[in-house]
């Protein structure tokens, strides 16, 4: 399990570097379109094997399914692509790591889940880390990075929205089938964003651009998403949380080695503070999950 998680963390960490490589070659919108057009072909290939839903979709499920598809495909990938236009891949991975903190907030509001003081302390700690990153980035790079930082936080919020609102759908429809259908529905939502610039930019992509696109579409999206949800479906949610610590590390190292990005003391301090907060959150989830399991067995 942990070997698979390390592999997945490396794949997803390098994905942030691939997006940064593509940033001068193709617009954020066209990158999102091309990535998901290719990924959808992969999902369509998997549809006959993994795409059968456990139960039929009811009218009550449609609004939630639309929201999950929009958050997972449209909102998440547009914000991440726009964000990396003004900030580095390493900083972006740290901002996206705020996702579990937003999950706690959204699950409290919409799923009426109760959390202890450790969780709320983790939220405060994560906010402190985010503020250190924010002001540190302003000091070293200026106000031009503010939109990228806000968009990176928007990416984390999109991830949390998908995770929270998909939670009731996974046991009902099956994780693998849901992943495929969310990807296909979300891709359909992107179609109104098509413009004449899409063909022009795609036709000018160099070989390095196509390598990065295929990496993002097939390895990071199709293979990565399916592997991730297969592990969740098999009951590895607590163990999967270890990747939350590894992806930012891979993203930062990849940014330094491949893109030549620099790491400031603010990034180190703010990033470490945020990752401690995420660690507190996921450890508490694990403890609560084991307690709930013990209670259900006793009952």
MARFITI-453430 format. One record per residue (C-alpha): y negated, x, z negated. Coordinates in steps of 0.05 Angstrom, whole numbers, padded with zeros to 5 digits, always signed. Layout:
N
YXZ;...
END
This chain:
299
+00000+00000+00000;-00051+00054-00020;-00035+00095+00042;-00050+00035+00085;-00115+00022+00047;-00138+00094+00056;-00124+00088+00131;-00162+00023+00134;-00221+00052+00095;-00225+00110+00143;-00224+00063+00203;-00278+00018+00175;-00320+00076+00148;-00322+00110+00216;-00340+00043+00248;-00410+00050+00218;-00415+00118+00253;-00392+00087+00319;-00446+00034+00314;-00499+00088+00303;-00474+00126+00364;-00482+00063+00406;-00551+00046+00379;-00591+00083+00433;-00544+00058+00489;-00542-00017+00479;-00583-00070+00443;-00557-00099+00377;-00545-00167+00410;-00508-00139+00470;-00467-00093+00425;-00446-00154+00384;-00428-00192+00448;-00388-00136+00480;-00351-00119+00416;-00329-00191+00404;-00313-00206+00477;-00263-00149+00476;-00239-00166+00406;-00228-00238+00428;-00181-00214+00482;-00141-00180+00428;-00141-00242+00385;-00119-00284+00444;-00061-00237+00455;-00041-00247+00381;-00052-00322+00384;+00020-00342+00405;+00049-00300+00348;+00001-00308+00290;-00046-00365+00310;-00007-00425+00287;-00043-00459+00229;-00001-00483+00170;-00036-00551+00171;-00081-00589+00218;-00156-00582+00213;-00187-00643+00181;-00259-00668+00190;-00275-00642+00120;-00254-00572+00140;-00299-00567+00202;-00366-00551+00167;-00335-00497+00124;-00298-00468+00184;-00362-00465+00224;-00400-00432+00167;-00345-00380+00157;-00342-00365+00232;-00418-00358+00236;-00422-00313+00174;-00363-00269+00194;-00379-00258+00268;-00451-00276+00283;-00491-00261+00220;-00450-00201+00195;-00449-00163+00261;-00519-00178+00284;-00549-00156+00217;-00507-00093+00215;-00525-00073+00286;-00599-00086+00276;-00598-00050+00209;-00570+00014+00237;-00628+00016+00286;-00673+00041+00230;-00627+00069+00175;-00569+00117+00175;-00495+00099+00176;-00484+00127+00106;-00540+00085+00074;-00515+00023+00112;-00445+00030+00082;-00475+00033+00012;-00516-00030+00024;-00456-00067+00051;-00419-00047-00013;-00464-00098-00048;-00418-00151-00019;-00374-00160-00081;-00436-00170-00124;-00460-00226-00078;-00389-00255-00080;-00396-00263-00156;-00463-00298-00149;-00440-00345-00093;-00374-00361-00126;-00411-00379-00190;-00458-00426-00152;-00411-00458-00102;-00341-00451-00131;-00362-00461-00204;-00325-00398-00225;-00341-00370-00293;-00352-00296-00304;-00358-00255-00367;-00414-00210-00391;-00383-00149-00357;-00392-00181-00289;-00464-00199-00302;-00477-00128-00329;-00447-00102-00263;-00496-00145-00224;-00555-00116-00261;-00528-00045-00251;-00519-00059-00176;-00590-00083-00171;-00615-00019-00205;-00575+00023-00155;-00602-00017-00097;-00673-00007-00121;-00662+00068-00127;-00637+00068-00055;-00695+00025-00032;-00751+00066-00063;-00716+00132-00047;-00711+00113+00026;-00784+00092+00027;-00804+00159-00003;-00764+00200+00047;-00769+00158+00110;-00829+00112+00101;-00839+00037+00109;-00806+00035+00178;-00739+00031+00143;-00755-00033+00105;-00728-00080+00159;-00663-00039+00163;-00653-00041+00088;-00664-00117+00086;-00617-00127+00145;-00565-00084+00109;-00570-00128+00048;-00564-00188+00096;-00499-00158+00121;-00472-00155+00050;-00494-00228+00039;-00459-00249+00103;-00395-00215+00081;-00398-00250+00014;-00412-00317+00046;-00351-00310+00090;-00306-00287+00033;-00327-00343-00015;-00325-00401+00034;-00261-00377+00067;-00225-00375+00000;-00201-00449+00001;-00182-00443+00074;-00135-00383+00069;-00078-00417+00031;-00087-00480+00072;-00084-00450+00142;-00055-00380+00131;-00095-00315+00129;-00073-00287+00196;-00083-00352+00235;-00150-00364+00201;-00173-00294+00220;-00157-00305+00293;-00190-00374+00298;-00252-00352+00260;-00259-00294+00308;-00252-00339+00369;-00299-00393+00343;-00350-00341+00322;-00347-00308+00391;-00361-00376+00423;-00423-00382+00378;-00449-00316+00408;-00449-00343+00480;-00520-00372+00477;-00545-00301+00464;-00523-00278+00533;-00579-00252+00577;-00589-00213+00642;-00594-00148+00603;-00521-00153+00581;-00490-00134+00648;-00544-00082+00661;-00533-00046+00595;-00457-00051+00597;-00455-00023+00667;-00495+00039+00645;-00451+00055+00585;-00425+00127+00587;-00353+00145+00570;-00372+00161+00498;-00402+00091+00493;-00338+00058+00518;-00296+00099+00469;-00340+00075+00412;-00338+00003+00436;-00262+00002+00443;-00257+00034+00374;-00300-00021+00344;-00267-00078+00382;-00193-00062+00379;-00183-00014+00321;-00236-00035+00272;-00239-00110+00288;-00171-00134+00314;-00125-00084+00280;-00169-00076+00218;-00180-00150+00204;-00108-00168+00215;-00083-00112+00170;-00133-00131+00116;-00113-00204+00114;-00039-00190+00119;-00046-00149+00055;-00085-00205+00022;-00033-00256+00043;+00021-00213+00011;-00015-00215-00056;-00050-00148-00054;-00120-00172-00069;-00130-00129-00131;-00104-00067-00096;-00145-00080-00034;-00208-00073-00077;-00198+00003-00078;-00226+00006-00007;-00293-00016-00034;-00302+00053-00063;-00275+00091-00003;-00313+00061+00056;-00382+00085+00033;-00354+00155+00021;-00324+00157+00090;-00388+00129+00121;-00432+00181+00087;-00386+00239+00103;-00379+00214+00175;-00454+00207+00181;-00465+00279+00157;-00409+00311+00199;-00415+00270+00263;-00487+00247+00265;-00520+00303+00225;-00550+00255+00174;-00578+00282+00109;-00562+00257+00040;-00619+00254-00010;-00613+00255-00086;-00635+00182-00085;-00575+00165-00042;-00528+00201-00089;-00556+00170-00153;-00567+00100-00125;-00501+00099-00088;-00462+00123-00148;-00496+00070-00192;-00477+00015-00142;-00405+00038-00136;-00397+00039-00212;-00422-00033-00211;-00372-00052-00156;-00317-00017-00196;-00334-00058-00258;-00333-00121-00216;-00266-00109-00183;-00232-00084-00247;-00254-00148-00282;-00228-00190-00224;-00160-00154-00231;-00157-00167-00306;-00176-00240-00297;-00125-00248-00242;-00069-00220-00285;-00089-00265-00343;-00089-00327-00298;-00021-00307-00271;+00007-00300-00341;-00021-00368-00360;+00010-00401-00299;+00078-00370-00315;+00075-00395-00387;+00057-00464-00364;
END
